[in-house]
């Protein structure tokens, strides 16, 4: 007795539907990966904007250090009279919307303070006669925080030197 033949009608449809579901799942997984990569790139861009803003704050502090006139009686621990906090937010905002500000966690927040005086300045022939000022390198510190429009922030601490006249 011959075996009856089984009907295979519709099996191609079932295989095609299974393949379409699998391809859809692969497509959704790829879309999720692309979206996550874009999100990470956005975070990286915000962090970079915050870093550039903090760097602009340090540059502004160094400009203040170069231009402010300080007395010869200044010593370690003394700070400049001007600081980052003296500027308005509009003056501290960069074209991309990020801005810099004093680091709120730093001691003497926003101020530029002298750490110490060191060796004589090489570029000046300073007189060492009694009563005449002597010129020494002075070491200063400053802190700045950059804030990106998305809320990312970066803090920078910097030291700089300045040739400064001191009382003998």
ChimeraX commands (.cxc) that place a marker at each C-alpha (Angstrom):
marker #1 position 0.00,0.00,0.00 radius 0.5
marker #1 position 1.53,3.32,-1.04 radius 0.5
marker #1 position 2.00,6.04,1.62 radius 0.5
marker #1 position -0.16,9.07,1.16 radius 0.5
marker #1 position 1.65,12.24,0.11 radius 0.5
marker #1 position 1.63,15.05,2.64 radius 0.5
marker #1 position 0.57,18.43,1.49 radius 0.5
marker #1 position 3.38,21.02,1.62 radius 0.5
marker #1 position 1.22,23.93,0.55 radius 0.5
marker #1 position 2.02,27.10,2.61 radius 0.5
marker #1 position 5.43,26.04,3.92 radius 0.5
marker #1 position 7.19,28.57,1.65 radius 0.5
marker #1 position 4.99,31.29,3.15 radius 0.5
marker #1 position 5.95,30.20,6.65 radius 0.5
marker #1 position 9.68,30.28,5.82 radius 0.5
marker #1 position 9.34,33.69,4.14 radius 0.5
marker #1 position 7.49,35.12,7.19 radius 0.5
marker #1 position 10.16,33.73,9.52 radius 0.5
marker #1 position 12.94,35.32,7.42 radius 0.5
marker #1 position 11.14,38.70,7.39 radius 0.5
marker #1 position 10.76,38.65,11.18 radius 0.5
marker #1 position 14.47,37.84,11.56 radius 0.5
marker #1 position 15.48,40.65,9.17 radius 0.5
marker #1 position 13.24,43.09,11.05 radius 0.5
marker #1 position 14.86,42.16,14.35 radius 0.5
marker #1 position 18.32,42.68,12.86 radius 0.5
marker #1 position 17.22,46.06,11.50 radius 0.5
marker #1 position 15.87,47.17,14.90 radius 0.5
marker #1 position 19.10,46.08,16.61 radius 0.5
marker #1 position 21.12,48.07,14.06 radius 0.5
marker #1 position 18.92,51.11,14.58 radius 0.5
marker #1 position 19.41,50.87,18.36 radius 0.5
marker #1 position 23.20,50.70,17.88 radius 0.5
marker #1 position 23.21,53.75,15.62 radius 0.5
marker #1 position 21.06,55.74,18.06 radius 0.5
marker #1 position 23.33,54.82,20.97 radius 0.5
marker #1 position 26.42,55.87,18.96 radius 0.5
marker #1 position 24.82,59.23,18.20 radius 0.5
marker #1 position 24.01,59.70,21.88 radius 0.5
marker #1 position 27.62,58.94,22.89 radius 0.5
marker #1 position 28.89,61.34,20.22 radius 0.5
marker #1 position 26.57,64.03,21.60 radius 0.5
marker #1 position 27.89,63.51,25.13 radius 0.5
marker #1 position 31.44,63.67,23.83 radius 0.5
marker #1 position 30.64,66.92,21.98 radius 0.5
marker #1 position 29.16,68.45,25.15 radius 0.5
marker #1 position 32.21,67.44,27.18 radius 0.5
marker #1 position 34.51,68.94,24.56 radius 0.5
marker #1 position 32.50,72.20,24.58 radius 0.5
marker #1 position 32.77,72.35,28.37 radius 0.5
marker #1 position 36.53,71.76,28.17 radius 0.5
marker #1 position 36.94,74.55,25.61 radius 0.5
marker #1 position 34.88,76.89,27.81 radius 0.5
marker #1 position 37.02,76.07,30.87 radius 0.5
marker #1 position 40.13,76.67,28.77 radius 0.5
marker #1 position 38.73,80.07,27.77 radius 0.5
marker #1 position 38.26,80.83,31.47 radius 0.5
marker #1 position 41.90,79.97,32.17 radius 0.5
marker #1 position 43.00,82.14,29.24 radius 0.5
marker #1 position 40.91,85.02,30.60 radius 0.5
marker #1 position 42.48,84.53,34.04 radius 0.5
marker #1 position 45.97,84.58,32.55 radius 0.5
marker #1 position 45.11,87.78,30.68 radius 0.5
marker #1 position 44.04,89.33,33.99 radius 0.5
marker #1 position 47.33,88.21,35.53 radius 0.5
marker #1 position 49.31,89.82,32.70 radius 0.5
marker #1 position 47.45,93.12,32.76 radius 0.5
marker #1 position 46.70,93.84,36.42 radius 0.5
marker #1 position 49.13,96.11,38.20 radius 0.5
marker #1 position 50.16,94.64,41.53 radius 0.5
marker #1 position 52.11,96.33,44.27 radius 0.5
marker #1 position 55.65,95.43,45.25 radius 0.5
marker #1 position 54.47,94.36,48.73 radius 0.5
marker #1 position 52.39,91.44,47.45 radius 0.5
marker #1 position 53.26,88.05,48.91 radius 0.5
marker #1 position 52.35,84.40,48.85 radius 0.5
marker #1 position 48.64,83.91,49.53 radius 0.5
marker #1 position 47.63,87.33,48.18 radius 0.5
marker #1 position 45.12,87.46,45.32 radius 0.5
marker #1 position 44.50,89.85,42.44 radius 0.5
marker #1 position 41.68,92.32,42.86 radius 0.5
marker #1 position 39.99,91.19,39.63 radius 0.5
marker #1 position 38.56,87.71,39.12 radius 0.5
marker #1 position 36.37,85.68,36.78 radius 0.5
marker #1 position 33.39,86.41,39.02 radius 0.5
marker #1 position 33.66,90.14,38.20 radius 0.5
marker #1 position 32.53,89.56,34.62 radius 0.5
marker #1 position 28.90,89.21,33.63 radius 0.5
marker #1 position 27.61,85.90,32.34 radius 0.5
marker #1 position 27.18,87.45,28.89 radius 0.5
marker #1 position 30.87,88.39,28.87 radius 0.5
marker #1 position 31.80,84.81,29.82 radius 0.5
marker #1 position 29.56,83.12,27.21 radius 0.5
marker #1 position 31.15,81.70,24.07 radius 0.5
marker #1 position 29.53,81.73,20.60 radius 0.5
marker #1 position 28.42,78.08,20.88 radius 0.5
marker #1 position 26.41,78.84,24.04 radius 0.5
marker #1 position 28.87,77.34,26.53 radius 0.5
marker #1 position 30.29,79.57,29.24 radius 0.5
marker #1 position 32.98,79.62,31.90 radius 0.5
marker #1 position 32.73,80.53,35.52 radius 0.5
marker #1 position 34.76,80.30,38.72 radius 0.5
marker #1 position 35.12,76.76,40.02 radius 0.5
marker #1 position 32.78,76.71,43.03 radius 0.5
marker #1 position 34.72,73.91,44.76 radius 0.5
marker #1 position 38.11,75.63,44.55 radius 0.5
marker #1 position 39.59,77.62,47.41 radius 0.5
marker #1 position 39.35,81.34,46.70 radius 0.5
marker #1 position 36.83,80.53,43.97 radius 0.5
marker #1 position 37.38,82.66,40.89 radius 0.5
marker #1 position 40.39,84.48,42.29 radius 0.5
marker #1 position 43.89,84.43,40.92 radius 0.5
marker #1 position 46.21,83.97,43.90 radius 0.5
marker #1 position 49.96,83.98,44.31 radius 0.5
marker #1 position 51.48,80.73,45.55 radius 0.5
marker #1 position 55.11,81.75,45.93 radius 0.5
marker #1 position 58.00,83.83,44.62 radius 0.5
marker #1 position 60.89,81.96,43.10 radius 0.5
marker #1 position 64.16,82.74,41.32 radius 0.5
marker #1 position 65.18,86.07,39.74 radius 0.5
marker #1 position 63.75,86.87,36.31 radius 0.5
marker #1 position 66.21,86.04,33.56 radius 0.5
marker #1 position 64.86,88.62,31.11 radius 0.5
marker #1 position 65.42,91.62,33.39 radius 0.5
marker #1 position 68.71,93.00,34.64 radius 0.5
marker #1 position 67.41,93.59,38.13 radius 0.5
marker #1 position 69.26,95.74,40.58 radius 0.5
marker #1 position 70.03,94.10,43.88 radius 0.5
marker #1 position 71.03,97.33,45.59 radius 0.5
marker #1 position 69.45,98.06,48.95 radius 0.5
marker #1 position 66.14,99.83,48.64 radius 0.5
marker #1 position 65.69,98.92,44.99 radius 0.5
marker #1 position 63.03,96.38,43.99 radius 0.5
marker #1 position 64.16,92.97,42.92 radius 0.5
marker #1 position 62.42,91.09,40.14 radius 0.5
marker #1 position 61.42,87.52,40.82 radius 0.5
marker #1 position 59.22,85.02,39.09 radius 0.5
marker #1 position 56.00,84.68,41.03 radius 0.5
marker #1 position 53.83,81.57,40.73 radius 0.5
marker #1 position 50.06,82.05,40.55 radius 0.5
marker #1 position 47.12,79.66,40.48 radius 0.5
marker #1 position 43.66,79.91,39.04 radius 0.5
marker #1 position 40.62,77.65,38.68 radius 0.5
marker #1 position 37.87,77.71,36.05 radius 0.5
marker #1 position 34.83,75.63,35.22 radius 0.5
marker #1 position 33.36,75.32,31.74 radius 0.5
marker #1 position 29.66,74.56,31.30 radius 0.5
marker #1 position 28.19,73.31,28.00 radius 0.5
marker #1 position 24.58,74.05,26.96 radius 0.5
marker #1 position 23.64,70.40,27.62 radius 0.5
marker #1 position 24.82,70.66,31.23 radius 0.5
marker #1 position 28.22,68.97,30.96 radius 0.5
marker #1 position 30.94,70.69,32.94 radius 0.5
marker #1 position 34.72,70.50,33.14 radius 0.5
marker #1 position 37.02,72.01,35.74 radius 0.5
marker #1 position 40.59,73.11,35.12 radius 0.5
marker #1 position 43.29,74.15,37.57 radius 0.5
marker #1 position 46.29,76.01,36.20 radius 0.5
marker #1 position 49.45,77.64,37.47 radius 0.5
marker #1 position 51.36,80.41,35.74 radius 0.5
marker #1 position 54.43,82.48,36.39 radius 0.5
marker #1 position 54.91,86.20,36.15 radius 0.5
marker #1 position 57.99,88.37,36.51 radius 0.5
marker #1 position 57.17,90.68,39.39 radius 0.5
marker #1 position 58.93,93.51,41.27 radius 0.5
marker #1 position 59.32,92.93,45.00 radius 0.5
marker #1 position 60.63,95.22,47.71 radius 0.5
marker #1 position 64.17,94.44,48.69 radius 0.5
marker link #1:1,2 radius 0.2
marker link #1:2,3 radius 0.2
marker link #1:3,4 radius 0.2
marker link #1:4,5 radius 0.2
marker link #1:5,6 radius 0.2
marker link #1:6,7 radius 0.2
marker link #1:7,8 radius 0.2
marker link #1:8,9 radius 0.2
marker link #1:9,10 radius 0.2
marker link #1:10,11 radius 0.2
marker link #1:11,12 radius 0.2
marker link #1:12,13 radius 0.2
marker link #1:13,14 radius 0.2
marker link #1:14,15 radius 0.2
marker link #1:15,16 radius 0.2
marker link #1:16,17 radius 0.2
marker link #1:17,18 radius 0.2
marker link #1:18,19 radius 0.2
marker link #1:19,20 radius 0.2
marker link #1:20,21 radius 0.2
marker link #1:21,22 radius 0.2
marker link #1:22,23 radius 0.2
marker link #1:23,24 radius 0.2
marker link #1:24,25 radius 0.2
marker link #1:25,26 radius 0.2
marker link #1:26,27 radius 0.2
marker link #1:27,28 radius 0.2
marker link #1:28,29 radius 0.2
marker link #1:29,30 radius 0.2
marker link #1:30,31 radius 0.2
marker link #1:31,32 radius 0.2
marker link #1:32,33 radius 0.2
marker link #1:33,34 radius 0.2
marker link #1:34,35 radius 0.2
marker link #1:35,36 radius 0.2
marker link #1:36,37 radius 0.2
marker link #1:37,38 radius 0.2
marker link #1:38,39 radius 0.2
marker link #1:39,40 radius 0.2
marker link #1:40,41 radius 0.2
marker link #1:41,42 radius 0.2
marker link #1:42,43 radius 0.2
marker link #1:43,44 radius 0.2
marker link #1:44,45 radius 0.2
marker link #1:45,46 radius 0.2
marker link #1:46,47 radius 0.2
marker link #1:47,48 radius 0.2
marker link #1:48,49 radius 0.2
marker link #1:49,50 radius 0.2
marker link #1:50,51 radius 0.2
marker link #1:51,52 radius 0.2
marker link #1:52,53 radius 0.2
marker link #1:53,54 radius 0.2
marker link #1:54,55 radius 0.2
marker link #1:55,56 radius 0.2
marker link #1:56,57 radius 0.2
marker link #1:57,58 radius 0.2
marker link #1:58,59 radius 0.2
marker link #1:59,60 radius 0.2
marker link #1:60,61 radius 0.2
marker link #1:61,62 radius 0.2
marker link #1:62,63 radius 0.2
marker link #1:63,64 radius 0.2
marker link #1:64,65 radius 0.2
marker link #1:65,66 radius 0.2
marker link #1:66,67 radius 0.2
marker link #1:67,68 radius 0.2
marker link #1:68,69 radius 0.2
marker link #1:69,70 radius 0.2
marker link #1:70,71 radius 0.2
marker link #1:71,72 radius 0.2
marker link #1:72,73 radius 0.2
marker link #1:73,74 radius 0.2
marker link #1:74,75 radius 0.2
marker link #1:75,76 radius 0.2
marker link #1:76,77 radius 0.2
marker link #1:77,78 radius 0.2
marker link #1:78,79 radius 0.2
marker link #1:79,80 radius 0.2
marker link #1:80,81 radius 0.2
marker link #1:81,82 radius 0.2
marker link #1:82,83 radius 0.2
marker link #1:83,84 radius 0.2
marker link #1:84,85 radius 0.2
marker link #1:85,86 radius 0.2
marker link #1:86,87 radius 0.2
marker link #1:87,88 radius 0.2
marker link #1:88,89 radius 0.2
marker link #1:89,90 radius 0.2
marker link #1:90,91 radius 0.2
marker link #1:91,92 radius 0.2
marker link #1:92,93 radius 0.2
marker link #1:93,94 radius 0.2
marker link #1:94,95 radius 0.2
marker link #1:95,96 radius 0.2
marker link #1:96,97 radius 0.2
marker link #1:97,98 radius 0.2
marker link #1:98,99 radius 0.2
marker link #1:99,100 radius 0.2
marker link #1:100,101 radius 0.2
marker link #1:101,102 radius 0.2
marker link #1:102,103 radius 0.2
marker link #1:103,104 radius 0.2
marker link #1:104,105 radius 0.2
marker link #1:105,106 radius 0.2
marker link #1:106,107 radius 0.2
marker link #1:107,108 radius 0.2
marker link #1:108,109 radius 0.2
marker link #1:109,110 radius 0.2
marker link #1:110,111 radius 0.2
marker link #1:111,112 radius 0.2
marker link #1:112,113 radius 0.2
marker link #1:113,114 radius 0.2
marker link #1:114,115 radius 0.2
marker link #1:115,116 radius 0.2
marker link #1:116,117 radius 0.2
marker link #1:117,118 radius 0.2
marker link #1:118,119 radius 0.2
marker link #1:119,120 radius 0.2
marker link #1:120,121 radius 0.2
marker link #1:121,122 radius 0.2
marker link #1:122,123 radius 0.2
marker link #1:123,124 radius 0.2
marker link #1:124,125 radius 0.2
marker link #1:125,126 radius 0.2
marker link #1:126,127 radius 0.2
marker link #1:127,128 radius 0.2
marker link #1:128,129 radius 0.2
marker link #1:129,130 radius 0.2
marker link #1:130,131 radius 0.2
marker link #1:131,132 radius 0.2
marker link #1:132,133 radius 0.2
marker link #1:133,134 radius 0.2
marker link #1:134,135 radius 0.2
marker link #1:135,136 radius 0.2
marker link #1:136,137 radius 0.2
marker link #1:137,138 radius 0.2
marker link #1:138,139 radius 0.2
marker link #1:139,140 radius 0.2
marker link #1:140,141 radius 0.2
marker link #1:141,142 radius 0.2
marker link #1:142,143 radius 0.2
marker link #1:143,144 radius 0.2
marker link #1:144,145 radius 0.2
marker link #1:145,146 radius 0.2
marker link #1:146,147 radius 0.2
marker link #1:147,148 radius 0.2
marker link #1:148,149 radius 0.2
marker link #1:149,150 radius 0.2
marker link #1:150,151 radius 0.2
marker link #1:151,152 radius 0.2
marker link #1:152,153 radius 0.2
marker link #1:153,154 radius 0.2
marker link #1:154,155 radius 0.2
marker link #1:155,156 radius 0.2
marker link #1:156,157 radius 0.2
marker link #1:157,158 radius 0.2
marker link #1:158,159 radius 0.2
marker link #1:159,160 radius 0.2
marker link #1:160,161 radius 0.2
marker link #1:161,162 radius 0.2
marker link #1:162,163 radius 0.2
marker link #1:163,164 radius 0.2
marker link #1:164,165 radius 0.2
marker link #1:165,166 radius 0.2
marker link #1:166,167 radius 0.2
marker link #1:167,168 radius 0.2
view
